[in-house]
Amino acid sequence: MKMLVILFAAALLLQGCSYAISPNMADKADKTLSFEKLQADPEAFTGRLLILGGTIAEITAINQGMLIEVDQKQLDYWGKPVRTSRTGGRFIVFHPGYLNTMIYGQGVDITIAGEVLGLTSPMIGDRPSLYPIILVKELKRWERERKSRDSPQWIDPLYDPAGRSRPE
């Protein structure tokens, strides 16, 4: 019984430390294909499976599913988009099912494993832009990081944020 509890705890621990995308999908993904190469010529990589991530810029429902415009970010060791203002550009993700836009909304970080479909040209403002389009095979949504104001802070009774001096 004790051994069973230890094995169960170890399994939970390992699950919490796993990569964002399943091992089966991660093994099939083309790790040599960078986002810069993809962006330069998406048509040349049609049909290839890759792992990308970033922050959702916009999500739109269409008849066949959802289109997600993603601001591409580098992925860390675990496959999570790095929180930075640096971006490689944008790409479009096609998800063939419905996604709740309250959960998958603007500003949410995602990691996807998907197949390159080619190039798409959505209208942004009054002119079309060319973006690679990816068909989702696997999608991971990351929890929003809590801002520091959400965590408890120590309060210094002598500190005045306005900089006024206190009467002695």
Phi, psi and omega per residue, in radians:
M1 nan -0.743 3.137
K2 -1.101 -0.688 3.132
M3 -1.141 -0.646 3.124
L4 -1.116 -0.727 3.109
V5 -1.129 -0.723 3.129
I6 -1.121 -0.777 3.120
L7 -1.105 -0.704 3.117
F8 -1.125 -0.756 3.118
A9 -1.125 -0.703 3.113
A10 -1.126 -0.701 3.115
A11 -1.108 -0.740 3.098
L12 -1.122 -0.711 3.134
L13 -1.114 -0.779 3.136
L14 -1.164 -0.632 3.114
Q15 -1.123 -0.641 3.133
G16 -1.247 -0.308 -3.112
C17 -1.923 0.482 -3.087
S18 -1.703 2.869 3.139
Y19 -1.199 2.720 -3.063
A20 -1.088 -0.589 -3.098
I21 -1.878 2.543 -3.106
S22 -1.021 2.600 -3.114
P23 -1.006 -0.659 3.134
N24 -1.037 -0.808 -3.127
M25 -1.255 -0.710 -3.125
A26 -1.116 -0.620 3.128
D27 -1.191 -0.569 -3.118
K28 -1.409 -0.330 -3.051
A29 -1.218 2.534 3.089
D30 -1.406 1.855 -3.094
K31 -1.490 -0.157 3.135
T32 -1.484 -0.276 -3.083
L33 -1.503 1.965 3.112
S34 -1.525 2.819 3.127
F35 -1.136 -0.590 3.127
E36 -1.085 -0.757 3.100
K37 -1.132 -0.755 3.130
L38 -1.061 -0.780 -3.103
Q39 -1.164 -0.593 -3.135
A40 -1.186 -0.659 -3.115
D41 -2.656 1.334 -3.100
P42 -1.072 -0.568 -3.113
E43 -1.091 -0.561 -3.110
A44 -1.219 -0.344 -3.071
F45 -1.929 0.269 3.140
T46 -0.973 2.313 3.116
G47 1.614 -0.209 3.133
R48 -1.381 2.530 3.103
L49 -1.684 2.288 3.111
L50 -2.513 2.903 3.132
I51 -2.009 2.170 3.131
L52 -2.336 2.853 3.080
G53 -2.715 2.943 3.122
G54 2.924 -2.782 -3.096
T55 -1.964 2.335 3.140
I56 -1.163 2.179 3.081
A57 -1.656 -0.648 -3.124
E58 -2.788 2.568 3.086
I59 -2.318 2.317 -3.055
T60 -2.310 2.329 3.067
A61 -1.479 2.359 3.026
I62 -2.231 3.047 -3.082
N63 -1.019 -0.694 -3.056
Q64 -1.535 -0.191 -3.098
G65 2.840 -2.367 -3.103
M66 -2.246 2.472 2.988
L67 -1.902 2.212 -3.108
I68 -2.063 2.105 3.056
E69 -1.593 2.150 -3.026
V70 -2.072 2.328 3.029
D71 -1.523 1.862 -2.988
Q72 -1.131 2.411 3.082
K73 -2.312 2.730 3.016
Q74 -1.113 2.636 3.092
L75 -1.809 2.482 3.096
D76 -1.440 -2.998 -3.088
Y77 -0.989 -0.595 -3.085
W78 -1.611 -0.009 3.129
G79 1.585 0.213 3.131
K80 -1.602 2.388 3.093
P81 -1.062 2.348 3.141
V82 -1.282 2.359 3.141
R83 -1.381 1.706 -3.120
T84 -2.657 2.840 3.085
S85 -1.534 -0.161 3.106
R86 -1.294 2.398 3.140
T87 -2.470 2.684 3.106
G88 -1.598 -0.124 -3.070
G89 2.271 -2.812 -3.124
R90 -2.152 2.716 3.025
F91 -2.495 2.830 -3.136
I92 -1.890 2.363 3.076
V93 -1.950 2.265 3.034
F94 -1.802 2.094 3.083
H95 -1.904 2.069 -3.024
P96 -1.298 0.122 3.099
G97 -2.245 -3.137 3.136
Y98 -1.444 2.419 3.007
L99 -2.151 2.383 3.118
N100 -1.206 2.046 -3.089
T101 -1.230 -0.220 3.037
M102 -1.344 -0.491 3.132
I103 -1.611 -0.773 3.119
Y104 -1.786 1.229 -3.091
G105 -1.907 -3.099 3.140
Q106 -1.017 2.338 3.108
G107 1.623 -0.080 -3.136
V108 -1.495 2.353 3.102
D109 -1.467 2.402 3.101
I110 -2.395 2.734 2.979
T111 -2.221 2.354 -3.133
I112 -2.247 2.608 2.868
A113 -1.933 2.221 -3.078
G114 -2.738 2.928 -3.134
E115 -1.742 2.321 3.137
V116 -1.231 2.166 3.106
L117 -1.695 -0.372 -3.133
G118 2.366 -2.313 -3.030
L119 -2.169 2.483 3.058
T120 -2.285 2.744 -3.113
S121 -2.311 1.403 3.084
P122 -1.259 2.666 3.088
M123 -1.419 2.139 3.050
I124 -2.082 1.928 -3.030
G125 1.244 -2.160 -3.109
D126 -1.899 0.167 -3.136
R127 -2.408 2.578 3.114
P128 -1.337 2.590 3.057
S129 -2.087 2.583 -3.117
L130 -1.752 2.113 -3.136
Y131 -2.280 2.540 2.970
P132 -1.152 2.522 3.084
I133 -2.051 2.366 -3.050
I134 -2.142 2.304 3.041
L135 -1.547 2.115 -3.094
V136 -1.173 2.271 2.963
K137 -1.857 -0.605 3.098
E138 -2.609 2.433 -3.066
L139 -2.299 2.314 3.077
K140 -2.137 2.142 3.066
R141 -1.721 2.323 -3.140
W142 -1.728 2.480 3.072
E143 -1.124 2.508 3.094
R144 -1.186 2.407 3.118
E145 -1.304 2.418 3.117
R146 -1.252 2.405 3.066
K147 -1.320 2.728 -3.081
S148 -1.088 -0.458 3.134
R149 -1.235 -0.263 3.107
D150 -1.431 -0.300 -3.124
S151 -1.665 2.696 -3.125
P152 -1.094 2.501 3.134
Q153 -2.109 2.570 3.029
W154 -1.339 2.404 -3.108
I155 -1.864 2.180 3.097
D156 -1.668 1.984 -3.082
P157 -1.156 -0.314 -3.137
L158 -1.635 -0.124 -3.114
Y159 -1.527 2.271 3.092
D160 -2.080 1.910 -3.095
P161 -1.074 -0.403 3.134
A162 -1.405 -0.197 3.086
G163 1.431 0.206 3.116
R164 -1.367 2.552 3.092
S165 -1.525 2.611 -3.136
R166 -1.614 2.548 3.062
P167 -1.175 2.442 -3.119
E168 -1.448 nan nan
